[in-house]
């Protein structure tokens, strides 16, 4: 992945990403307005995952991209190495700890200076 694409991924993640999980597995989700699904399609091309939608819920029109499973596990080093010191990084570290077993690693300490 070149520098532009790395910055593109991290920018979308910091601006609108959500580290989450369903009952079965951890996931990364990003929602964008239905008028502009192309950034999510680029994520799909770069990291895998799947774009769903368009959805119309509560007056909002959007697409959502989900990354799970082996593709998510493969992307963790990208996030770990490139997320800047910010609240999204603290959320990422907490999410890693919470889902360490499912993600196949021992977790990662939270930078308390950012998390506070």
C-alpha positions in Angstrom: 0.0 0.0 0.0 1.4 3.4 -1.0 1.6 6.4 1.3 -1.5 8.0 -0.3 -3.7 4.9 0.3 -2.4 4.5 3.8 -3.3 8.1 4.6 -6.7 7.7 2.9 -7.5 4.6 5.0 -6.4 6.1 8.3 -8.2 9.4 7.5 -11.5 7.7 6.9 -11.0 5.6 10.0 -10.2 8.5 12.3 -13.0 10.6 10.8 -15.8 8.0 10.8 -14.6 4.5 11.8 -16.2 2.4 14.5 -14.4 -0.5 16.2 -17.2 -2.7 17.2 -18.3 -6.4 17.4 -21.4 -8.4 16.9 -22.2 -11.6 19.0 -19.8 -13.6 16.9 -16.8 -11.5 15.9 -15.0 -8.1 16.1 -15.5 -5.7 13.2 -14.5 -2.3 11.8 -17.4 -0.3 10.3 -17.4 3.0 8.4 -20.6 4.7 7.3 -20.8 7.4 4.6 -23.7 9.3 3.0 -25.4 7.4 0.1 -24.3 10.3 -2.2 -20.7 9.3 -1.9 -20.1 5.5 -1.6 -16.8 5.6 -3.6 -14.5 6.0 -0.6 -16.0 2.9 0.8 -15.5 1.0 -2.4 -11.9 2.1 -2.3 -11.6 0.6 1.2 -13.1 -2.6 -0.1 -10.5 -2.7 -2.9 -7.6 -1.9 -0.5 -8.5 -4.0 2.6 -11.3 -6.3 1.6 -14.5 -6.4 3.6 -17.8 -5.5 2.1 -19.9 -2.5 1.3 -23.6 -2.8 2.2 -26.4 -0.5 1.2 -27.8 1.9 0.4 -29.8 2.1 3.6 -32.6 4.5 4.4 -33.1 4.7 8.2 -34.6 7.6 10.2 -34.2 10.0 7.3 -30.6 9.1 6.8 -29.3 7.6 3.6 -26.0 5.8 3.8 -23.7 2.9 2.8 -21.7 1.0 5.4 -18.4 -0.9 5.0 -17.6 -3.8 7.3 -14.2 -5.5 7.7 -14.2 -8.8 9.7 -12.3 -12.1 10.1 -9.0 -12.7 8.5 -9.1 -9.5 6.5 -9.6 -7.5 9.7 -6.8 -9.4 11.4 -4.5 -8.7 8.5 -5.3 -4.9 8.7 -4.5 -4.6 12.4 -0.8 -3.8 11.9 -1.7 -1.0 9.5 -3.9 0.6 12.2 -1.4 -0.1 15.0 1.5 1.5 13.0 -0.4 4.5 11.6 -3.2 5.7 13.8 -2.1 9.0 15.3 -2.4 9.8 19.0 -6.1 10.6 19.3 -9.3 9.2 20.8 -9.8 6.8 17.9 -6.4 5.3 18.7 -7.4 4.8 22.3 -10.6 3.2 21.2 -8.7 0.9 18.9 -6.3 -0.2 21.7 -9.3 -0.8 24.1 -11.1 -2.8 21.3 -7.9 -4.9 20.8 -7.7 -5.7 24.5 -11.4 -6.6 24.7 -11.3 -8.9 21.6 -7.7 -10.2 21.9 -8.8 -13.9 21.9 -11.0 -13.5 18.8 -8.3 -11.5 17.0 -5.6 -14.0 17.9 -3.2 -11.8 19.9 -2.5 -10.8 23.4 -3.9 -7.3 23.3 -2.1 -4.0 23.5 -1.8 -1.4 26.3 -3.8 1.7 26.0 -2.0 5.0 25.9 -3.6 6.6 28.9 -2.5 10.1 28.0 -4.8 9.8 24.9 -7.6 7.8 26.6 -8.1 10.3 29.5 
